[in-house]
Amino acid sequence: MTKKQKFPYLVGSKWTAQKKVDGWRHFQVVNRKNQGKWVYAEMVSSCDPNVRFWMNAKLLEDRSQWHPGWQSLQEIEALEIG
């Protein structure tokens, strides 16, 4: 039986960081790599392609740090209040 791939729609997905990362909030996953039991996502800023980093894809499930899709500042503030 084949093992189900973790995070099958990771590449191409868009994310909004709750706190700025290197001055930016909006990122897109451009690459993924499996390393043992872990899955890593390469994040690139949508506004500055020079801002890129690898992170454990599991961290994207933490809504206190990341939200799926690109959100406006008003939406981010509403989430912080609510």
PDB file with one MODEL, atoms N, CA, C and O in Angstrom:
MODEL        1
ATOM      1  N   MET A   1       0.845  -1.192   0.000  1.00  0.00           N
ATOM      2  CA  MET A   1       0.000   0.000   0.000  1.00  0.00           C
ATOM      3  C   MET A   1       0.884   1.247   0.000  1.00  0.00           C
ATOM      4  O   MET A   1       1.832   1.338   0.780  1.00  0.00           O
ATOM      5  N   THR A   2       0.579   2.190  -0.860  1.00  0.00           N
ATOM      6  CA  THR A   2       1.379   3.408  -0.921  1.00  0.00           C
ATOM      7  C   THR A   2       1.038   4.336   0.234  1.00  0.00           C
ATOM      8  O   THR A   2      -0.110   4.451   0.665  1.00  0.00           O
ATOM      9  N   LYS A   3       2.079   4.987   0.710  1.00  0.00           N
ATOM     10  CA  LYS A   3       1.897   5.908   1.827  1.00  0.00           C
ATOM     11  C   LYS A   3       1.380   7.244   1.300  1.00  0.00           C
ATOM     12  O   LYS A   3       1.868   7.752   0.291  1.00  0.00           O
ATOM     13  N   LYS A   4       0.403   7.802   1.983  1.00  0.00           N
ATOM     14  CA  LYS A   4      -0.176   9.079   1.568  1.00  0.00           C
ATOM     15  C   LYS A   4       0.854  10.194   1.763  1.00  0.00           C
ATOM     16  O   LYS A   4       1.482  10.287   2.817  1.00  0.00           O
ATOM     17  N   GLN A   5       1.023  11.036   0.746  1.00  0.00           N
ATOM     18  CA  GLN A   5       1.983  12.132   0.823  1.00  0.00           C
ATOM     19  C   GLN A   5       1.483  13.208   1.779  1.00  0.00           C
ATOM     20  O   GLN A   5       0.325  13.622   1.710  1.00  0.00           O
ATOM     21  N   LYS A   6       2.369  13.660   2.677  1.00  0.00           N
ATOM     22  CA  LYS A   6       2.006  14.757   3.576  1.00  0.00           C
ATOM     23  C   LYS A   6       2.087  16.061   2.799  1.00  0.00           C
ATOM     24  O   LYS A   6       2.995  16.249   1.989  1.00  0.00           O
ATOM     25  N   PHE A   7       1.151  16.955   3.040  1.00  0.00           N
ATOM     26  CA  PHE A   7       1.114  18.272   2.404  1.00  0.00           C
ATOM     27  C   PHE A   7       1.163  18.187   0.869  1.00  0.00           C
ATOM     28  O   PHE A   7       2.071  18.749   0.256  1.00  0.00           O
ATOM     29  N   PRO A   8       0.200  17.493   0.238  1.00  0.00           N
ATOM     30  CA  PRO A   8       0.256  17.295  -1.214  1.00  0.00           C
ATOM     31  C   PRO A   8       0.124  18.583  -2.034  1.00  0.00           C
ATOM     32  O   PRO A   8       0.609  18.642  -3.164  1.00  0.00           O
ATOM     33  N   TYR A   9      -0.522  19.608  -1.483  1.00  0.00           N
ATOM     34  CA  TYR A   9      -0.723  20.843  -2.260  1.00  0.00           C
ATOM     35  C   TYR A   9       0.198  21.966  -1.793  1.00  0.00           C
ATOM     36  O   TYR A   9      -0.138  23.142  -1.932  1.00  0.00           O
ATOM     37  N   LEU A  10       1.336  21.615  -1.253  1.00  0.00           N
ATOM     38  CA  LEU A  10       2.231  22.606  -0.660  1.00  0.00           C
ATOM     39  C   LEU A  10       2.813  23.572  -1.700  1.00  0.00           C
ATOM     40  O   LEU A  10       2.712  24.788  -1.538  1.00  0.00           O
ATOM     41  N   VAL A  11       3.415  23.041  -2.753  1.00  0.00           N
ATOM     42  CA  VAL A  11       4.066  23.901  -3.759  1.00  0.00           C
ATOM     43  C   VAL A  11       3.006  24.738  -4.466  1.00  0.00           C
ATOM     44  O   VAL A  11       2.002  24.217  -4.953  1.00  0.00           O
ATOM     45  N   GLY A  12       3.250  26.042  -4.512  1.00  0.00           N
ATOM     46  CA  GLY A  12       2.309  26.966  -5.143  1.00  0.00           C
ATOM     47  C   GLY A  12       1.333  27.586  -4.153  1.00  0.00           C
ATOM     48  O   GLY A  12       0.620  28.528  -4.499  1.00  0.00           O
ATOM     49  N   SER A  13       1.291  27.074  -2.925  1.00  0.00           N
ATOM     50  CA  SER A  13       0.355  27.641  -1.951  1.00  0.00           C
ATOM     51  C   SER A  13       0.862  28.989  -1.448  1.00  0.00           C
ATOM     52  O   SER A  13       2.065  29.250  -1.430  1.00  0.00           O
ATOM     53  N   LYS A  14      -0.072  29.833  -1.044  1.00  0.00           N
ATOM     54  CA  LYS A  14       0.235  31.195  -0.598  1.00  0.00           C
ATOM     55  C   LYS A  14      -0.106  31.331   0.873  1.00  0.00           C
ATOM     56  O   LYS A  14      -1.092  30.768   1.349  1.00  0.00           O
ATOM     57  N   TRP A  15       0.728  32.093   1.600  1.00  0.00           N
ATOM     58  CA  TRP A  15       0.595  32.207   3.051  1.00  0.00           C
ATOM     59  C   TRP A  15       0.836  33.626   3.513  1.00  0.00           C
ATOM     60  O   TRP A  15       1.611  34.372   2.914  1.00  0.00           O
ATOM     61  N   THR A  16       0.153  33.990   4.600  1.00  0.00           N
ATOM     62  CA  THR A  16       0.360  35.284   5.240  1.00  0.00           C
ATOM     63  C   THR A  16       0.929  35.034   6.631  1.00  0.00           C
ATOM     64  O   THR A  16       0.355  34.296   7.431  1.00  0.00           O
ATOM     65  N   ALA A  17       2.063  35.662   6.899  1.00  0.00           N
ATOM     66  CA  ALA A  17       2.687  35.546   8.215  1.00  0.00           C
ATOM     67  C   ALA A  17       2.012  36.523   9.174  1.00  0.00           C
ATOM     68  O   ALA A  17       1.747  37.667   8.806  1.00  0.00           O
ATOM     69  N   GLN A  18       1.735  36.082  10.392  1.00  0.00           N
ATOM     70  CA  GLN A  18       1.139  36.965  11.402  1.00  0.00           C
ATOM     71  C   GLN A  18       2.108  38.082  11.774  1.00  0.00           C
ATOM     72  O   GLN A  18       1.693  39.217  12.008  1.00  0.00           O
ATOM     73  N   LYS A  19       3.399  37.761  11.828  1.00  0.00           N
ATOM     74  CA  LYS A  19       4.436  38.760  12.110  1.00  0.00           C
ATOM     75  C   LYS A  19       5.357  38.823  10.897  1.00  0.00           C
ATOM     76  O   LYS A  19       5.609  37.808  10.247  1.00  0.00           O
ATOM     77  N   LYS A  20       5.851  39.999  10.601  1.00  0.00           N
ATOM     78  CA  LYS A  20       6.701  40.170   9.429  1.00  0.00           C
ATOM     79  C   LYS A  20       7.951  39.291   9.523  1.00  0.00           C
ATOM     80  O   LYS A  20       8.546  39.134  10.590  1.00  0.00           O
ATOM     81  N   VAL A  21       8.326  38.728   8.385  1.00  0.00           N
ATOM     82  CA  VAL A  21       9.550  37.941   8.260  1.00  0.00           C
ATOM     83  C   VAL A  21      10.447  38.697   7.287  1.00  0.00           C
ATOM     84  O   VAL A  21      10.110  38.836   6.112  1.00  0.00           O
ATOM     85  N   ASP A  22      11.575  39.180   7.766  1.00  0.00           N
ATOM     86  CA  ASP A  22      12.487  40.004   6.952  1.00  0.00           C
ATOM     87  C   ASP A  22      11.751  41.169   6.293  1.00  0.00           C
ATOM     88  O   ASP A  22      12.064  41.551   5.165  1.00  0.00           O
ATOM     89  N   GLY A  23      10.772  41.731   7.004  1.00  0.00           N
ATOM     90  CA  GLY A  23      10.052  42.906   6.526  1.00  0.00           C
ATOM     91  C   GLY A  23       8.805  42.615   5.704  1.00  0.00           C
ATOM     92  O   GLY A  23       8.132  43.550   5.270  1.00  0.00           O
ATOM     93  N   TRP A  24       8.475  41.346   5.475  1.00  0.00           N
ATOM     94  CA  TRP A  24       7.345  40.990   4.616  1.00  0.00           C
ATOM     95  C   TRP A  24       6.399  40.021   5.302  1.00  0.00           C
ATOM     96  O   TRP A  24       6.774  39.318   6.241  1.00  0.00           O
ATOM     97  N   ARG A  25       5.153  39.996   4.808  1.00  0.00           N
ATOM     98  CA  ARG A  25       4.135  39.090   5.371  1.00  0.00           C
ATOM     99  C   ARG A  25       3.623  38.054   4.374  1.00  0.00           C
ATOM    100  O   ARG A  25       3.183  36.978   4.781  1.00  0.00           O
ATOM    101  N   HIS A  26       3.671  38.352   3.091  1.00  0.00           N
ATOM    102  CA  HIS A  26       3.076  37.473   2.078  1.00  0.00           C
ATOM    103  C   HIS A  26       4.142  36.609   1.406  1.00  0.00           C
ATOM    104  O   HIS A  26       5.130  37.106   0.865  1.00  0.00           O
ATOM    105  N   PHE A  27       3.903  35.286   1.463  1.00  0.00           N
ATOM    106  CA  PHE A  27       4.870  34.334   0.939  1.00  0.00           C
ATOM    107  C   PHE A  27       4.188  33.273   0.102  1.00  0.00           C
ATOM    108  O   PHE A  27       2.992  33.015   0.240  1.00  0.00           O
ATOM    109  N   GLN A  28       4.982  32.659  -0.775  1.00  0.00           N
ATOM    110  CA  GLN A  28       4.503  31.554  -1.588  1.00  0.00           C
ATOM    111  C   GLN A  28       5.509  30.406  -1.458  1.00  0.00           C
ATOM    112  O   GLN A  28       6.717  30.627  -1.382  1.00  0.00           O
ATOM    113  N   VAL A  29       4.989  29.190  -1.434  1.00  0.00           N
ATOM    114  CA  VAL A  29       5.858  28.015  -1.380  1.00  0.00           C
ATOM    115  C   VAL A  29       6.292  27.691  -2.808  1.00  0.00           C
ATOM    116  O   VAL A  29       5.457  27.445  -3.679  1.00  0.00           O
ATOM    117  N   VAL A  30       7.611  27.693  -3.040  1.00  0.00           N
ATOM    118  CA  VAL A  30       8.122  27.437  -4.391  1.00  0.00           C
ATOM    119  C   VAL A  30       8.785  26.073  -4.520  1.00  0.00           C
ATOM    120  O   VAL A  30       9.057  25.615  -5.629  1.00  0.00           O
ATOM    121  N   ASN A  31       9.047  25.419  -3.382  1.00  0.00           N
ATOM    122  CA  ASN A  31       9.717  24.125  -3.436  1.00  0.00           C
ATOM    123  C   ASN A  31       9.425  23.369  -2.159  1.00  0.00           C
ATOM    124  O   ASN A  31       9.055  23.968  -1.149  1.00  0.00           O
ATOM    125  N   ARG A  32       9.587  22.066  -2.194  1.00  0.00           N
ATOM    126  CA  ARG A  32       9.419  21.240  -1.000  1.00  0.00           C
ATOM    127  C   ARG A  32      10.498  20.171  -1.009  1.00  0.00           C
ATOM    128  O   ARG A  32      11.004  19.787  -2.063  1.00  0.00           O
ATOM    129  N   LYS A  33      10.837  19.701   0.174  1.00  0.00           N
ATOM    130  CA  LYS A  33      11.740  18.555   0.248  1.00  0.00           C
ATOM    131  C   LYS A  33      11.351  17.700   1.441  1.00  0.00           C
ATOM    132  O   LYS A  33      10.955  18.202   2.493  1.00  0.00           O
ATOM    133  N   ASN A  34      11.474  16.400   1.249  1.00  0.00           N
ATOM    134  CA  ASN A  34      11.219  15.444   2.318  1.00  0.00           C
ATOM    135  C   ASN A  34      12.567  15.057   2.905  1.00  0.00           C
ATOM    136  O   ASN A  34      13.499  14.704   2.182  1.00  0.00           O
ATOM    137  N   GLN A  35      12.652  15.129   4.210  1.00  0.00           N
ATOM    138  CA  GLN A  35      13.878  14.753   4.891  1.00  0.00           C
ATOM    139  C   GLN A  35      13.486  13.851   6.061  1.00  0.00           C
ATOM    140  O   GLN A  35      13.077  14.326   7.121  1.00  0.00           O
ATOM    141  N   GLY A  36      13.616  12.562   5.850  1.00  0.00           N
ATOM    142  CA  GLY A  36      13.154  11.619   6.858  1.00  0.00           C
ATOM    143  C   GLY A  36      11.649  11.745   7.025  1.00  0.00           C
ATOM    144  O   GLY A  36      10.903  11.679   6.048  1.00  0.00           O
ATOM    145  N   LYS A  37      11.201  11.928   8.263  1.00  0.00           N
ATOM    146  CA  LYS A  37       9.759  12.056   8.488  1.00  0.00           C
ATOM    147  C   LYS A  37       9.278  13.501   8.358  1.00  0.00           C
ATOM    148  O   LYS A  37       8.086  13.763   8.520  1.00  0.00           O
ATOM    149  N   TRP A  38      10.162  14.425   8.073  1.00  0.00           N
ATOM    150  CA  TRP A  38       9.809  15.843   8.000  1.00  0.00           C
ATOM    151  C   TRP A  38       9.635  16.311   6.564  1.00  0.00           C
ATOM    152  O   TRP A  38      10.284  15.806   5.648  1.00  0.00           O
ATOM    153  N   VAL A  39       8.748  17.284   6.383  1.00  0.00           N
ATOM    154  CA  VAL A  39       8.547  17.927   5.084  1.00  0.00           C
ATOM    155  C   VAL A  39       8.915  19.399   5.267  1.00  0.00           C
ATOM    156  O   VAL A  39       8.446  20.058   6.196  1.00  0.00           O
ATOM    157  N   TYR A  40       9.757  19.901   4.373  1.00  0.00           N
ATOM    158  CA  TYR A  40      10.177  21.302   4.438  1.00  0.00           C
ATOM    159  C   TYR A  40       9.648  22.071   3.232  1.00  0.00           C
ATOM    160  O   TYR A  40       9.553  21.539   2.126  1.00  0.00           O
ATOM    161  N   ALA A  41       9.306  23.333   3.472  1.00  0.00           N
ATOM    162  CA  ALA A  41       8.792  24.204   2.415  1.00  0.00           C
ATOM    163  C   ALA A  41       9.768  25.358   2.212  1.00  0.00           C
ATOM    164  O   ALA A  41      10.240  25.959   3.177  1.00  0.00           O
ATOM    165  N   GLU A  42      10.067  25.664   0.946  1.00  0.00           N
ATOM    166  CA  GLU A  42      10.880  26.841   0.648  1.00  0.00           C
ATOM    167  C   GLU A  42       9.925  28.002   0.405  1.00  0.00           C
ATOM    168  O   GLU A  42       9.144  27.995  -0.546  1.00  0.00           O
ATOM    169  N   MET A  43      10.003  28.995   1.282  1.00  0.00           N
ATOM    170  CA  MET A  43       9.122  30.153   1.225  1.00  0.00           C
ATOM    171  C   MET A  43       9.842  31.305   0.526  1.00  0.00           C
ATOM    172  O   MET A  43      11.024  31.549   0.767  1.00  0.00           O
ATOM    173  N   VAL A  44       9.112  32.009  -0.341  1.00  0.00           N
ATOM    174  CA  VAL A  44       9.662  33.187  -1.025  1.00  0.00           C
ATOM    175  C   VAL A  44       8.673  34.324  -0.866  1.00  0.00           C
ATOM    176  O   VAL A  44       7.471  34.147  -1.060  1.00  0.00           O
ATOM    177  N   SER A  45       9.186  35.494  -0.512  1.00  0.00           N
ATOM    178  CA  SER A  45       8.330  36.666  -0.365  1.00  0.00           C
ATOM    179  C   SER A  45       7.722  37.025  -1.716  1.00  0.00           C
ATOM    180  O   SER A  45       8.406  37.002  -2.739  1.00  0.00           O
ATOM    181  N   SER A  46       6.436  37.357  -1.712  1.00  0.00           N
ATOM    182  CA  SER A  46       5.779  37.735  -2.967  1.00  0.00           C
ATOM    183  C   SER A  46       6.227  39.110  -3.447  1.00  0.00           C
ATOM    184  O   SER A  46       6.094  39.428  -4.629  1.00  0.00           O
ATOM    185  N   CYS A  47       6.757  39.927  -2.541  1.00  0.00           N
ATOM    186  CA  CYS A  47       7.179  41.279  -2.899  1.00  0.00           C
ATOM    187  C   CYS A  47       8.680  41.391  -3.173  1.00  0.00           C
ATOM    188  O   CYS A  47       9.116  42.297  -3.883  1.00  0.00           O
ATOM    189  N   ASP A  48       9.465  40.478  -2.616  1.00  0.00           N
ATOM    190  CA  ASP A  48      10.913  40.516  -2.784  1.00  0.00           C
ATOM    191  C   ASP A  48      11.443  39.093  -2.934  1.00  0.00           C
ATOM    192  O   ASP A  48      11.643  38.394  -1.940  1.00  0.00           O
ATOM    193  N   PRO A  49      11.674  38.662  -4.185  1.00  0.00           N
ATOM    194  CA  PRO A  49      12.103  37.282  -4.415  1.00  0.00           C
ATOM    195  C   PRO A  49      13.459  36.938  -3.797  1.00  0.00           C
ATOM    196  O   PRO A  49      13.831  35.766  -3.740  1.00  0.00           O
ATOM    197  N   ASN A  50      14.200  37.949  -3.334  1.00  0.00           N
ATOM    198  CA  ASN A  50      15.476  37.684  -2.662  1.00  0.00           C
ATOM    199  C   ASN A  50      15.272  37.206  -1.232  1.00  0.00           C
ATOM    200  O   ASN A  50      16.184  36.646  -0.625  1.00  0.00           O
ATOM    201  N   VAL A  51      14.073  37.426  -0.693  1.00  0.00           N
ATOM    202  CA  VAL A  51      13.764  36.957   0.667  1.00  0.00           C
ATOM    203  C   VAL A  51      13.192  35.557   0.543  1.00  0.00           C
ATOM    204  O   VAL A  51      12.048  35.370   0.131  1.00  0.00           O
ATOM    205  N   ARG A  52      14.015  34.569   0.911  1.00  0.00           N
ATOM    206  CA  ARG A  52      13.590  33.177   0.833  1.00  0.00           C
ATOM    207  C   ARG A  52      14.218  32.392   1.961  1.00  0.00           C
ATOM    208  O   ARG A  52      15.327  32.687   2.407  1.00  0.00           O
ATOM    209  N   PHE A  53      13.484  31.376   2.420  1.00  0.00           N
ATOM    210  CA  PHE A  53      13.975  30.542   3.514  1.00  0.00           C
ATOM    211  C   PHE A  53      13.241  29.208   3.504  1.00  0.00           C
ATOM    212  O   PHE A  53      12.149  29.086   2.949  1.00  0.00           O
ATOM    213  N   TRP A  54      13.859  28.212   4.128  1.00  0.00           N
ATOM    214  CA  TRP A  54      13.240  26.898   4.290  1.00  0.00           C
ATOM    215  C   TRP A  54      12.665  26.802   5.696  1.00  0.00           C
ATOM    216  O   TRP A  54      13.262  27.298   6.652  1.00  0.00           O
ATOM    217  N   MET A  55      11.517  26.170   5.821  1.00  0.00           N
ATOM    218  CA  MET A  55      10.926  25.955   7.143  1.00  0.00           C
ATOM    219  C   MET A  55      10.173  24.629   7.161  1.00  0.00           C
ATOM    220  O   MET A  55       9.770  24.109   6.121  1.00  0.00           O
ATOM    221  N   ASN A  56       9.994  24.101   8.351  1.00  0.00           N
ATOM    222  CA  ASN A  56       9.228  22.871   8.517  1.00  0.00           C
ATOM    223  C   ASN A  56       7.775  23.174   8.135  1.00  0.00           C
ATOM    224  O   ASN A  56       7.158  24.077   8.701  1.00  0.00           O
ATOM    225  N   ALA A  57       7.236  22.426   7.183  1.00  0.00           N
ATOM    226  CA  ALA A  57       5.877  22.680   6.686  1.00  0.00           C
ATOM    227  C   ALA A  57       4.834  22.525   7.793  1.00  0.00           C
ATOM    228  O   ALA A  57       3.756  23.114   7.708  1.00  0.00           O
ATOM    229  N   LYS A  58       5.133  21.756   8.813  1.00  0.00           N
ATOM    230  CA  LYS A  58       4.195  21.552   9.929  1.00  0.00           C
ATOM    231  C   LYS A  58       3.880  22.893  10.611  1.00  0.00           C
ATOM    232  O   LYS A  58       2.785  23.071  11.145  1.00  0.00           O
ATOM    233  N   LEU A  59       4.830  23.831  10.596  1.00  0.00           N
ATOM    234  CA  LEU A  59       4.619  25.133  11.226  1.00  0.00           C
ATOM    235  C   LEU A  59       3.517  25.938  10.538  1.00  0.00           C
ATOM    236  O   LEU A  59       2.943  26.841  11.147  1.00  0.00           O
ATOM    237  N   LEU A  60       3.218  25.625   9.284  1.00  0.00           N
ATOM    238  CA  LEU A  60       2.158  26.337   8.562  1.00  0.00           C
ATOM    239  C   LEU A  60       0.777  26.029   9.135  1.00  0.00           C
ATOM    240  O   LEU A  60      -0.180  26.754   8.865  1.00  0.00           O
ATOM    241  N   GLU A  61       0.667  24.964   9.921  1.00  0.00           N
ATOM    242  CA  GLU A  61      -0.618  24.617  10.541  1.00  0.00           C
ATOM    243  C   GLU A  61      -0.898  25.462  11.786  1.00  0.00           C
ATOM    244  O   GLU A  61      -2.016  25.449  12.301  1.00  0.00           O
ATOM    245  N   ASP A  62       0.099  26.191  12.270  1.00  0.00           N
ATOM    246  CA  ASP A  62      -0.052  27.019  13.474  1.00  0.00           C
ATOM    247  C   ASP A  62      -0.660  28.364  13.085  1.00  0.00           C
ATOM    248  O   ASP A  62       0.031  29.229  12.547  1.00  0.00           O
ATOM    249  N   ARG A  63      -1.960  28.540  13.360  1.00  0.00           N
ATOM    250  CA  ARG A  63      -2.674  29.766  12.957  1.00  0.00           C
ATOM    251  C   ARG A  63      -2.231  30.996  13.740  1.00  0.00           C
ATOM    252  O   ARG A  63      -2.589  32.113  13.366  1.00  0.00           O
ATOM    253  N   SER A  64      -1.473  30.829  14.801  1.00  0.00           N
ATOM    254  CA  SER A  64      -0.949  32.002  15.496  1.00  0.00           C
ATOM    255  C   SER A  64       0.265  32.570  14.752  1.00  0.00           C
ATOM    256  O   SER A  64       0.702  33.686  15.033  1.00  0.00           O
ATOM    257  N   GLN A  65       0.813  31.789  13.791  1.00  0.00           N
ATOM    258  CA  GLN A  65       1.970  32.248  13.019  1.00  0.00           C
ATOM    259  C   GLN A  65       1.670  32.445  11.533  1.00  0.00           C
ATOM    260  O   GLN A  65       2.169  33.385  10.915  1.00  0.00           O
ATOM    261  N   TRP A  66       0.852  31.551  10.959  1.00  0.00           N
ATOM    262  CA  TRP A  66       0.606  31.572   9.520  1.00  0.00           C
ATOM    263  C   TRP A  66      -0.879  31.374   9.218  1.00  0.00           C
ATOM    264  O   TRP A  66      -1.580  30.638   9.912  1.00  0.00           O
ATOM    265  N   HIS A  67      -1.342  32.058   8.153  1.00  0.00           N
ATOM    266  CA  HIS A  67      -2.714  31.863   7.657  1.00  0.00           C
ATOM    267  C   HIS A  67      -2.641  31.555   6.173  1.00  0.00           C
ATOM    268  O   HIS A  67      -1.853  32.164   5.450  1.00  0.00           O
ATOM    269  N   PRO A  68      -3.464  30.603   5.707  1.00  0.00           N
ATOM    270  CA  PRO A  68      -3.446  30.287   4.275  1.00  0.00           C
ATOM    271  C   PRO A  68      -3.973  31.443   3.440  1.00  0.00           C
ATOM    272  O   PRO A  68      -4.875  32.169   3.859  1.00  0.00           O
ATOM    273  N   GLY A  69      -3.406  31.602   2.270  1.00  0.00           N
ATOM    274  CA  GLY A  69      -3.809  32.688   1.369  1.00  0.00           C
ATOM    275  C   GLY A  69      -3.128  33.989   1.750  1.00  0.00           C
ATOM    276  O   GLY A  69      -2.460  34.091   2.778  1.00  0.00           O
ATOM    277  N   TRP A  70      -3.317  34.976   0.895  1.00  0.00           N
ATOM    278  CA  TRP A  70      -2.770  36.299   1.190  1.00  0.00           C
ATOM    279  C   TRP A  70      -3.879  37.129   1.790  1.00  0.00           C
ATOM    280  O   TRP A  70      -4.955  37.240   1.202  1.00  0.00           O
ATOM    281  N   GLN A  71      -3.638  37.716   2.954  1.00  0.00           N
ATOM    282  CA  GLN A  71      -4.647  38.491   3.650  1.00  0.00           C
ATOM    283  C   GLN A  71      -4.227  39.953   3.738  1.00  0.00           C
ATOM    284  O   GLN A  71      -3.042  40.283   3.801  1.00  0.00           O
ATOM    285  N   SER A  72      -5.240  40.816   3.739  1.00  0.00           N
ATOM    286  CA  SER A  72      -4.977  42.248   3.869  1.00  0.00           C
ATOM    287  C   SER A  72      -4.643  42.571   5.320  1.00  0.00           C
ATOM    288  O   SER A  72      -4.888  41.760   6.214  1.00  0.00           O
ATOM    289  N   LEU A  73      -4.090  43.745   5.552  1.00  0.00           N
ATOM    290  CA  LEU A  73      -3.751  44.173   6.907  1.00  0.00           C
ATOM    291  C   LEU A  73      -4.998  44.207   7.785  1.00  0.00           C
ATOM    292  O   LEU A  73      -4.928  43.865   8.965  1.00  0.00           O
ATOM    293  N   GLN A  74      -6.143  44.615   7.225  1.00  0.00           N
ATOM    294  CA  GLN A  74      -7.390  44.650   7.979  1.00  0.00           C
ATOM    295  C   GLN A  74      -7.793  43.232   8.426  1.00  0.00           C
ATOM    296  O   GLN A  74      -8.229  43.034   9.561  1.00  0.00           O
ATOM    297  N   GLU A  75      -7.644  42.259   7.530  1.00  0.00           N
ATOM    298  CA  GLU A  75      -7.981  40.874   7.876  1.00  0.00           C
ATOM    299  C   GLU A  75      -7.042  40.343   8.967  1.00  0.00           C
ATOM    300  O   GLU A  75      -7.477  39.635   9.876  1.00  0.00           O
ATOM    301  N   ILE A  76      -5.778  40.683   8.871  1.00  0.00           N
ATOM    302  CA  ILE A  76      -4.803  40.238   9.884  1.00  0.00           C
ATOM    303  C   ILE A  76      -5.150  40.841  11.238  1.00  0.00           C
ATOM    304  O   ILE A  76      -5.148  40.147  12.254  1.00  0.00           O
ATOM    305  N   GLU A  77      -5.448  42.136  11.245  1.00  0.00           N
ATOM    306  CA  GLU A  77      -5.795  42.805  12.503  1.00  0.00           C
ATOM    307  C   GLU A  77      -7.068  42.229  13.104  1.00  0.00           C
ATOM    308  O   GLU A  77      -7.156  42.079  14.323  1.00  0.00           O
ATOM    309  N   ALA A  78      -8.057  41.901  12.274  1.00  0.00           N
ATOM    310  CA  ALA A  78      -9.307  41.324  12.751  1.00  0.00           C
ATOM    311  C   ALA A  78      -9.064  39.955  13.396  1.00  0.00           C
ATOM    312  O   ALA A  78      -9.705  39.609  14.388  1.00  0.00           O
ATOM    313  N   LEU A  79      -8.145  39.192  12.834  1.00  0.00           N
ATOM    314  CA  LEU A  79      -7.815  37.882  13.405  1.00  0.00           C
ATOM    315  C   LEU A  79      -7.112  38.023  14.744  1.00  0.00           C
ATOM    316  O   LEU A  79      -7.312  37.211  15.647  1.00  0.00           O
ATOM    317  N   GLU A  80      -6.279  39.068  14.872  1.00  0.00           N
ATOM    318  CA  GLU A  80      -5.545  39.286  16.129  1.00  0.00           C
ATOM    319  C   GLU A  80      -6.507  39.682  17.238  1.00  0.00           C
ATOM    320  O   GLU A  80      -6.329  39.283  18.389  1.00  0.00           O
ATOM    321  N   ILE A  81      -7.536  40.473  16.895  1.00  0.00           N
ATOM    322  CA  ILE A  81      -8.503  40.941  17.881  1.00  0.00           C
ATOM    323  C   ILE A  81      -9.450  39.802  18.274  1.00  0.00           C
ATOM    324  O   ILE A  81      -9.721  39.574  19.453  1.00  0.00           O
ATOM    325  N   GLY A  82      -9.952  39.085  17.236  1.00  0.00           N
ATOM    326  CA  GLY A  82     -10.932  38.018  17.445  1.00  0.00           C
ATOM    327  C   GLY A  82     -10.315  36.870  18.121  1.00  0.00           C
ATOM    328  O   GLY A  82     -10.988  35.873  18.382  1.00  0.00           O
TER     329      GLY A  82
ENDMDL
END
